[in-house]
Amino acid sequence: LLDKKSIHTVKTQRENFLQQRAQSLTKDMQSYYVFVSSWMTKMESILSKEQRATKFSEDLSNRCNVFIQGFLYAYSLSTIIKTTMNLYMSMQKPMTKTSVKALCRLVELLKAIEHMFYRRSMVVADSVTHITQHLQYQALHSISVAKKRVISDKKYSEQRLDVLSALVLAENTLDGPSTKQRRLIVSLALSVGTQMKTFKDEELIPLQLVLKKLDLISELTERVQAQCDCCFLYWHRAVFPIYLDDVYENAVDSARLHYMFSALRDCVPAMMHARHLESYEVLLECYDKEIMEVLNEHLLDKLCKEIEKDLRLSVHTHLKLDDRNPFRVGMKDLAHFFFLNPIRFFNRFIDIKAYVTHYLDKTFYNLTTVALHDWATYSEMRNLATQRYGLNMTEAHLPSQTLEQGLDVLEIMRNIHVFVSRYLYNLNNQVNFTYQFLRKKFYIFSQFMYDEHIKSRLIKDIRFFREVKDQNDHKYPFERADKFNRGIRKLGITPDGQSYLDQFRQLISQIGNAMGYVRMIRSGGLHCCSSAIRFVPDLEDIVNFEELVKEEGLSEETQKAARQLDSVLSDLTRNFAEGTEYFKMLVDVFAPEFRSPKNMHLRNFYIIVPPLTLNFVEHSMNCKEKLNKKNKSGAAFTDDGFAMGVAYILKLLDQYQEFDSLHWFQSVREKYVKEIRGVTKQQKVQSTNQDEKLLQTMNLTHKRLEFCLQEFELLYFSLSSARIFFRADKTAAEESQEKKEKEDESGKASNGDLSNSTPAEPVVK
């Protein structure tokens, strides 16, 4: 046992060694940085060259030396890192930031060596086979020289015979694959074969060196992995936050994050052997959570805040908020983080670019919803993020037309004095005006549907579809709708070239536009009501302030103020609730008349929708083509009023299921896809015939067909979206049943509530 003096001496020596180690750590890091960088360059250079037949032996020797040099660097680095870290831990001495940074750099260099071998593993594996054979040849040559020397000596003895036998055994063993057992036998045989001065000194040392190289090269992959294994970092996780701070400050070297996370992943296999917990997965989960929390706190969140701050200051430079002169305040190029490939860690990939992009998208969207008038500022910040950092931001497609394109009802409300003085329109009675407008339009709608030519044609189409639907896979034929669209022009056209179907399509678009304007008014009203009522905590349970004031026996003035407050809250609550019922009101007021037996001719409407969509697509394509012409009269890029009108009328007639049974849009898609494939096939044939004019014609046809298909797809999406407003998932019977159930649940006094209401005025006559 050591006495106290000896223990004190050993402790002092350890402290002195640790102090020297800490002082030389930075120098060692810089030296090894140069050594490893040079080695990696040499490795790439040698492995990239083709092996020359004339200097094959020289190339193999060079590759062998480079491989061994890489392993020796890994061994030295691993020893320095483990020794230093374990000394600090055992002596419970705090590491300086400089030491932590240097040690982390050495860890990165260690993993860089491993990744270098892994990256060129195919070439290394191929080279190892040839190098092993070359080393065996060198060893066999040395043994052969020694064997000849033994044989030439005529003085035979049992000892000399044993030496000769050992040399022969070594030769036979070397003549084969370089397995661990064979190398052990060679080593044992040569321990006997080198007796009696069989080898000269200048022969024995090279042979021993060759056998050491053979041992190392034969197990190169396993030995490199063992030396580069960084599972010891599990016990030194405290250095990770300091390392991340350093990476953040030196963004130019951000690519080294891959090496550090590769080192952190080395801890996982060891943890899978844990037995102190019921399941090692608990340990893995804790480790994963800890590393990700540190990463978020010390890198990702700081990066998000800094990028957001930079964008804000750049956009608001006119306010002179801060000194941004890089010569005085310095500047970090954080864009380097966004060029990194995703980092693999456990079962996830850490994509720094996607993380920051999501943060900015979320922040900009939320802040824009809070202050809609700031949309232009955040749009500019998005563009700046794309230009400066290469971030692909998502536009915040907020509702209620809050961008510059189109009519903004909220903008009208802000400038109400200008709007009223110039427009002379009453916003408060918008729904009533819409009701009167729709009455007039639906009267024209009914007249069109009652026309003998139209009604008879629609009845024929319905009968035709019922007869052929089983043979046609329940799809309404495209040709039938196209025939209707073209045939209706025979009934007559207006002076400006419009058919009756064109005028009917315009009528439906006008009805849809009226609904669209109601929606804008509804959105603007809801916005104003929600702003006014945002201080009410619970709309379902609003206390009566007047009663509370009376209970407390307060003054008459206070009771009057409480009464006014109750009145204001009641109005706000009622307006907020009614704001959501505009569409339902406009459906309920017209639906009974539309569905009544006296208007049976309206039941044919669903069968006219296919030719109407054909007519609309032709109109839409013409409007879009006019955008590229000098005379832009009639040009437009959108007309969703048609889709809104069709959805509204189908709801009034309760014909969503009948229209869906036509599978119209599937039929259209199949038709255009088939034609596009046919044209593509002809293009391939004509490209070999080299008929340029015909090929140009086919190209135009191909583009036209794709354009038509795209327009039908857009119409389908618009119609699907419009149907959501009118609860397309519910039939009239289901809605009636749902309403009845709600009334029963609410416990109404009698079933005669509806009898007291006045019936809707007949609209369609």
N, C-alpha and C positions, 0 to 999 in steps of 0.2 A: 504494500500500500504506500502511496505517496504521502509525504508529510506536507504540512501547510506551506512550507517554503517552496517546495517543488511545485505544488499546485499554483502558488502565486507566480512562480517563474513561467510555468506553461501558459497561464492566463495572460501574463504580460507579453509573452512571445506571440500569442494569438492576436492580441490587440495591435501589436506593432505590425504583424503581417497584414492584418485587415486594413490598417491605416495606409500601409504601402500599396496594398491592392487597390484601395479606393483612389489613391493619387495616380496610379498608373492606368486606371480603368479607361479613362478618356483617351489616353495615348494608344492603349491596346485596341480600343474600338476603331480609332482612325487608321491604325496600321492594318488591322484585319479587313477594314472596309476596302482599302486599296488592294490587299492580297486577294480577297474573295472576288472583287470586281475583275481583277486581272485574270484570275483563274477561270471565271465564267466566260470571259472573252476568248481565252485560249481554248476552252472546252467547245464553244460554238465554232471556232475557227477550225479546229482539228476534226470535229465530227461532221462538219459541212463539206470537207474536202473528200473527193473520191480517193480510195486507196490505190496507190500506184503499184503495178505488178513488179516493176523493177526495184522498188524500195518498200516492198511489203513488210519486211522484217523491221525496218526503221519506223514505219508508220505504227506498227503494233507496239513497239517499245514506247513511242511517244504517247500513244493513247493510254497504255498501262500506267506510265508515270503521271499523266494528268488525272486519271481516275484515283490513283493512290494519293496524290496531292490533295484532291478534294476531300477524301476521307480523313486525311490527317488534319486539315483545316477544321472539319466538323468535330473531330475528337478534341482538338485544342479549345475550340469555342465552347463545346459542351462542358469541358472541365473547368474553364474559367467561370462560366455562368453558375454552374452548380456550386462550386467552391465558394464563390463570393456570396451568393444568396444564402446558402446554408450557414456560412459564418455569421452573417448579419443576424439571421434568425436565432441561431444557437446562443449568440452573445447578447441578443435582445438589444441590438444597437440600431437606431433609426438611420435609414439610408437618405442621403442627400438627393435632391432632384437631379443633380448632374449625374450621380451614380445610377439612378433609376433609368434615366434616358440612355446612358451608355449601355447598361445591361439589356435594355429592350432592343437597342440597335444590334447588339450581339445575337439576341434571339432571332431577330429578323434575318441576319446573315446566315445563321444556322439553318433556318427554314428555306432560305434562298438556295443554299447548297442542295438541300433535299429536293426542292422543286426543279432544280437544274437537272439532277439525275432522273427525276420522274418525267420531265418534259422531253428528254432525249432517250427515254428508256428503250425504245425500239433499236436505236443505233447502238446503245450501250450493251444491250443483251446480245446483239450480233457480234459486237467487238469482243466481249468477254470470252466467247467460245474460241475465237481465233487466238486471243492473248493467252488463254489457258494452254492451248496446244503449243504455242510458241515457247512458253515457260517450261513446259514438260520436255520439249525438245532440248532446250538449253541444259536442264538438269540431267537428262539422259546422256547428253554429250559429255558433261563433266564426269558422270559416273563411269561412262565407257572408258575414258582416259585412265581413271583410277583402276578400273578392272583390268585393263591391259597391263598396267604396271604390276599388279598382283600376279597375273598369269605369267608374266615374263620372268618373275623370280622363281627359280627352280627349287628353292628350299621350301618344300612343302611341309606344313605342320598342321595340327588340328586347329590351332588358333587362326592361322592364315586361311585355312579352308572355311572356317566360320565367317571370316571377313568376306571372302569371295562369295559365299552363299548369301550373305546379307546384301552385298552389292547386286547380285543377280535378282534377289527378291525385290529390291528397290526398283530395278529396271522393269521387271515384269509388272509391278504394281503401277508404276508411272505410265505404262503403256495401256491407257484406258481412261475412262471418265474420272475427273478430279473430284471424287466424293470425299466426305469427311473421313470415312473409314480407311480409304486408300491413302490419304495424306498422313493419317496416323501411323499406318504400317510403314510408309516410307520413312517417317521420322524415327521410328523404332529401329528400322533396318539400318539406317545411316548412323545411328548412335553406336552400332556395332561395326558397321563398315568403315567408319572413319578412324578406327584404331590402327596401331602399328604403322602410323605415318603413311597411310594409303594415299591421302591427299596432301599436296603441298599447301603451305599457308596461303599463297596467292590464288589457289584453286578452291580452298574450302570456304573462304569468306564470300566470294561471288555465288557459290552454290547455296549457302545458307540464305543469302539475300534473295536468290531466285525462289527458294522454297517459301520464304516469308511472303513474297509477292504472290506466289501461287495460292497460299492460304487466304490472303486478303481478296484477291480478284475472284476466287471461287465463291466467296460469300459476300461479294461487294454489296448487293442490294440489302441483305439482312443487316450487315454491319452499319451501312449508312443510315438505315431506318432506326437502328438502336441508338446511334450517336445523336441523331437529330430528333429523337423523341423528347418532347417538352412537357411530359405529364407532371413534372415537378412544379410547373407554374400554378397548379391547383393550390399549393400551399403559400404562394406568393401573389395572390390575386390583388393584394393591396396596391401593387404597382400599376394596375391597369388604368385607374382614373388619371394618374399623372401622365401616363403614356398618351392617353387620348387628348389631354390638354396640349401636349407637345405636338401631336399630329395636327390639331386644329390650328395652332399658331404657325406651323410650317406646312401649309396646305400644298406646297409644291411637291412634297414627298408623300402625298396622301396614298399613293399606290401601295405603300408598305403595310397598309391595314390588312391586306390579304395574308401576308406572312404571319402577322400577329394572331389573326383568327385561326389560321392553320395550326399555330402552336397551341392555342386554347382548345382546339378540337382534340388534341392529343390527350387531354385529361379524361375524355369520355370512356375509352376502353378500360382504364384502371377503375373508374367509378362503377362500371358494370359488374365488378367483382365484389362490391361492398356487401357485407353481411350483417352490419349493425342496424339495418332497417328492414322492415317487412318486404320492401321492394326497392331495388336500386333506382327505379324510375322516379321515386320521390326525390332522391339525391340529384338526379339529372335535371329534373324540373326546377329545383331550387337553384342549381348552377346556371341553367339557361336563363331563368328570371333575373338572377343577380347580374349576369353579364349584360343582358339587354337593358336593364335599368341604368347601369353605369354608362353604357353606350348612348342611350337617349339623353341622359343628363349632361354628360361631358362632351358630346359631339353633335348628335343629331338635332337636339332642341336648340343648342347654341347656334348651330348653323342656320336653322329655320329663322330664328329671331334676327340674326345678323343680315340674312338675305332680305327679309321683310323690311328691316330698318334701312338698308341700302336703297331698296326700291322706293321707299317713302321719301327719303331725303333727296333722291335723284329727281323724283316727280315734283317735289315741292322746293326746288332750288330757289325759286323766286321769293320764298319767304325768308331765306338766309337763316335757317334754323341752327346750323352748326358749321364749324370750320371743316371743309372737306378737302383741303389742300393736301395731297399725298406726301409732299415734301416735308410738311410739318407734323401731320398726324399719322403718317404711315399708311400702308395699304396692303391688305391680304387678298390674293387672287383666289377666292373661294370656288371659282369655276372648275378648278382641278378635281374637286370632289365629284363633280357630275360626269366626269369622263371615266370613272371607275366602273368596272364590271361588277354586277351584284356579288356580294360576299356570302359564301355558304356558311351557315352555322346551324347545327342541329337539322331540323326539318324545314328550314326556311332559307330564303335568299334575301339578304339585306340590301335593298336597292336604295342607295342614298338619294339619287335623283328623283325616284318615284316618291320617296318619303317627303322630301321638301316640296315637290310639286303638289302632293295631296294636301299638305299643310297650308300652302298658299291658296290653293283652290278653295279649301274649306273656310279659311279666314276671310278671303275676299268676298265669297258668297254671303257668309253670315253678316259681314259688315255692310254689304250692299243692301241686304234686306232690311237692316236697321235704318239706314239712311239712303233711300233710293236715289236721291239727287246726286250721290257721289259715284254713280255708276261709271261716269266718264273717267274719273280719276283712277278707279280700279282697272278699267279697261286699258288705260295707258300703262299702268304698272304691269299688267299681264304681258303687253307687247314688249316692255322693257326687259322683263324676265326672260322672254324668248330670245331677244337680241343679245343680252349680256351673258346669260347663263345657259342658254339652250334648253330651257324648260318648256315643255309642251303643255301650256295651260289650257284649261277648259273654260269656255265662255259660260257665264252665268245667265242662262236663258230664263230670266225671271218673268213672271206673268204680268198681265195688265199693261202691256206695251210701254214699258218704262224706258226703252231705248229710243234713239232718235227716229228709227224707221216707223212711220205710221202715226196714226192719231193717238195721242196720250190723253186720256180722260182726266188723269190727275193734273196734267198741265193746264187743262181747261179750268179745273176747279181753282188752281192757284191764280189764274188770270180771269176770274169769273166776270169782272167788270167789263173787260174788253170783249169777252165772248157774248155776254148778254146784249151789249150796246150794238154789236155788229150783226149778231146772228138772230136776235129776237126770238129766242126759243126757250121753252119752259122745261128745265131738266126734271123738276119734281114730278111732272105728270108723264114721264117718258113711257112708262108701261101702258098707260091709257092711250097715248098716241099710237103706240105700237099695236095695241088692240084694234083701234079704228083702221089703221093701215092694213093690218092683216085681214080684216073683214072684207075690204075692197079687193085685195089680191086673191082671196079664196073664192070670191064670187066669180072672178075671171077663170080661176083654176077649175071650178065646177063646170063652167060653160064649155071649156075645152074638153074636159073628160066626158061631157054629155053629148058632144058632137057625134053624129051618126057614123061618119067615116072613121073617126078615132075609136069609138066604142066598139064598132063591129070588128075592126082590125085587132083590137086588144083581146076581144073574146076569142077570135080565131087563134091568136098566139097562145092563149091559155090552153085552149083545146089541143093545139098542136104539141105543146110541151108535155101535157099529160099523156099523150099517145106515144111520144118518142123518148120520154125520159129514161125508161128502162133500157132501151137500146143505146142511149147516149150517156150512160153513166151518171144520170141525174144532173146533167149540165145543160144549161140553156145554150143553144148553138149560136156561135158568133155570127154566122152568116144570116141567121134570121133577124137579129138585131140590126145588122148592117143594111139588110134589105128594107127594114122599116124606116131607118134613118134616111135612106136615099129615096125611097118610094113616096115619102110624105111631101117631097118637093113638087110632086105632080098635082097636089091640091092647090098650088099657088104659092107665089112668093111676093114679098113686099118690094117697093121700089129700090130699097137698098140691098136687095138680094137675100133676105132672110126668109126661111121657111117657117111653118107653124111650129115645128119642133124647136127651132131656134128661139122663137118668142116664148114658148112654154119653158124652155131652159132658163131664159132670162127672168121669167116670172118666179121660178123656184129660187134662183140666185138672189133675187130681191127679198124674198121671204127669209132666206138664210141670212142675208146681210142685216135685216132687221133684228133677227135673233142675236146676231153677233154684236150689234150695237147695244142691245139690252145686256148682254154679258159684260161689255165694257163698263156700262153704267153700274151694273151690279158689283163688279170688281172695285170700281172707284168708290162706290158707296160703302162697301164692306171695309175698304181701307180707312175711310174717314171714321166710320163707326168704331172700328177696332182701335183706332188711335184715341178716340174719345173715351172708350169704355175700358181701356187697358188697366185702369186703376181699380176696377171692381174685381175682387178676388174670386168670387164664385157667382156666375150668372144664374145658376139654378137655385141659389139660396141667398136672396138679397133681403137684408133686415129692413124693417119699417122704422125709419129714424123718427118720424113724428110720434109714434107710440112710445118709443124709448124716451124721447124728450118729455112727453107728458108724464110718464111714470116717475121721472126724476123731478117733476114740478118746476121746470125751468120757465123763463119768461115767455111772454107772448111772441116777442120778436124772434126768439130762438125757435119756437114751435113753427112759426111761419117759414123760417129758413129751412127747417127740417122737412116741412111739407113741400117746398120748392125742390129740395134735393130728391125727395121720393119721386116727384113728378118727372124730373130730368132723368133719373135712373130708369124709370118705367119706360119713357120714350126711347131712350137709347137701347134698352134691352129688346123692346118690340121691333125697332128698326133693324137691329142687328139680326134678329131671328127672321124677319120678313125678307131681308135682303137675299136670303138663300132660296126663296120660293118663287122667284120670277119665272123661271122656265116651267115649273110645275103649274103655276097659275095659267100660263099661256097654253099649256097642254090641256089642263082641266076645263078651261072655258070653251075650247073648240072641239075637244074629243067627242062629247056626247052627240053633237050634230053630225060629225064626220062618220060616226059609227052607227047612225040611226038607219033603219030599213029604207027610208025614203031617199037616201043617198047611196043606194047600192052601186050606182055607176062608178063611184069613187073607189070601190073595192078592186077595180082593175088596175089601180095605179102601179102596183109592184111590178107588173109585166112590162110597163113602159120605161122602167128605170134603165134596163140594158141599152136600148137605143138612145136614151137621154145621156148616158155616160159616154157613148160613142160621139154624140154631138158635142158634149162638153170637152172631150179630149181634143177633137178637131179645133174647137174654138180656142182652147188653151194653147195649143201648139202655134196657131196663127198669131196669137197675142205675144208669145215669147219670141217668135221670129221677127216681129216688128221692132223689137228692142234693138236689133242690129241694123235697122234701116234708118235713113235720114229722117223720113217722115214717120214719127213715132205715134201718130194718131191711132188710138185704140190699143197701144202696147201695154202689156201688163205681165208680171211674173207670178202672180198668185190671184186666185179667186175661190177662196174656201167657202164663200157664201152658198155655192151650189151644194157642197157636201152637207153644210148645216141645214139647208132647206130640205134636202132629201131625207136626212135623218129625222127632222122635225115632222114631216108629213107622214113618214112611215110609222112614227110613234102615234100620231093622231089617229091613223087608220088601224093601229095594232097589227102591222104587217111585217114586222122584222123577221118572223119565222118563215112567212111566205117568200120574202125576198131571198133569205138565206138558202131556201130549198132550191133556188135556181143555180146556186154555185157559179154565179156569173163571172166573178173575177178569176176563178180557177180556169174556166173555159177560155177567157181572154188570154191568160198567161200561157196555157198550152198551145193556143193558136199561134201566138207570136214567137214562142220558143221554137216551135216546129218550123216556122218560116225562116227564122234567123239561122237555124242549123242548115236548112236547105240552101240558103244563099251562101253560107260559109263553105259548104261543100262545092258549090259551083265556082266560088272564088278560087279554091285550090285547083280546080280543073282548068280554069281560064288562065291562072298564073303560069301554067306550063305552056299554054298556047300563045301567050304574049300578045293578046289582043287588048291593048291599053284602054281604048274607048269603052269596050264592053266591061273591062275590069273596073274602070272608074264608075260606070253606071251601077255595077253591083255594089261597090263600096258605098255609094250614096244610098242605095236601097237598104243596105245593112244598117247604116246609121239611122235612117228613117224608121226602120222597124224597132231598133233599140230605143229611139226617142219615144215612139208610141208606147212601148212596153213600160218605159220609165214613167210616163205620164199616167198610165193606168195604175201603176203601183202607188204613185203619189196620191191619186184620187182614192184608192182603197184605204191608205193610211189615214187620210183626212176624214173619210166617211166613218172609219172605225173610231177615230177620236171623237167625232161629233156625236156618235151614238152614245158615248159615255154620259154626256150631259143629260140625256133623256132616259137613262136607266134601261138600256137595251136588253139587259139580262132578265127583265121582268115583262111578262105579258100583262094585258089589261086585267085578266081574271086573277092573276097572282097578286097584282097591286091592290085590287079590290079586296081580296082575302086578307092581305097584310094590313090594310087600313082597318078592316073590320076587327081583326085581332087586337090592334092597338087601341081601338075604341073600347073593346070589351075589357082590356087590361086597365085602361084609365078609369073604368067604373063610371061611365056616363049615366046620367039619370034615366034617360029613355032612349029608345031607338028612333024617335021621331025628330031628331035634330035636323036631319036633312030635309024634312018635309017643310020646315019653316023657311028654307032658303028659296029665293026666287029662281026659277029655271033660267038657263042661259038663253039669250035672245037668238033666234034662228039666224045663222050666218049664211049658210048655203041654201039657196032657194032654187 
